[in-house]
Amino acid sequence: MIAERYEAVNMLNMSGGKRSGNNRYPITPIRFVRKNGSVHHIDEIRVVHREYKGGKVQYNYNVKTRDGKYCHLLFDIHSLTWRLVEMK
């Protein structure tokens, strides 16, 4: 999966610290803004997995937003960018 193929989004996320309660992941996405200005608040993180692509580490998040949409988000730890892969 080449991250540059997907839409870049501005993400508000929480990282580091003690993993407990709502902060169960090393990097926890909170909300994102698309290029068209639409804001999507993340209600639930359904699945997180890490994969290695070309020597780079990427985290894949499958999340549900407050308005009931399901999204596949990609975080590239080398470029520190978030991408929207799919939204249903």
N, C-alpha and C positions, 0 to 999 in steps of 0.2 A: 504494500500500500504506500504510494508516494503522497506524502502529506500536501505538497504544493498543489495537487489537483483539486483540493476541496476549499470551500469558502472559509476564509479566516474570520474568527469571531473575537470580540472583546469579552474576556471572561473575568468575573470576580470570583476568586477562589481562596480557600484557606489551605495553608500548607504547614507541615511540621507540627511540633508540639506533641502532647500526649494524645494517643488514639483512644478516645472514649466518647460515648454519647453520639453526637452528630459528626464527630471528627474521627471516623473509623479508618480513613485512608490517608496515605502520605500527602496526597493532594486532593482536596475536596472541592469540586465546582459548586458554586452557589447560584449564579445567574450569568447569562450571556446576552450580548447585544449583537444582532446581525447587521450587515451593511445597510439594509433598508431601514434600520432604526428600531425594529421590533425587539422588545425585551422579553426574555424567557427565564422565569424563575424555576430552578430545579427543585422538584418536590421529593424525588426519590432516586437514589442511585441503585440501579438494578444489578448491573454486572460491571466489574472492572477486571481487565487483564492487561498484562504487560507483554510486549513482543519486541523482538530485535529485528530491525530492517536495515541492511547495509551498515552494520556496526553501530547503529543508533537505537536508542531505547525509545519506544512510544507506548503511552498508556491509552487504552481504549476504554471509554466509558459508555455504557448504555444507560440512559437516564429517562425519567418521566418528568415532564414539566407540570406546573400547577394547572395549566389549561388542558391537560390530558394528552399532550403530544409525546411521542417516543422519539428520542434522538440518539444518534451515535456520534460521540465527540471524540476527538483525537488530540492528545497532548504530546508534543515532541519535546523531550527534556533538553535536547541540545540547542534548539532554536528558541525554546520557551514560548512556543506558539500553540494556540488552540485552533482546531479546525472542526467545522461541522461536516460530517461525512454524509449523514442521512437524517431526515426528519419525516416522521409519519403522523 
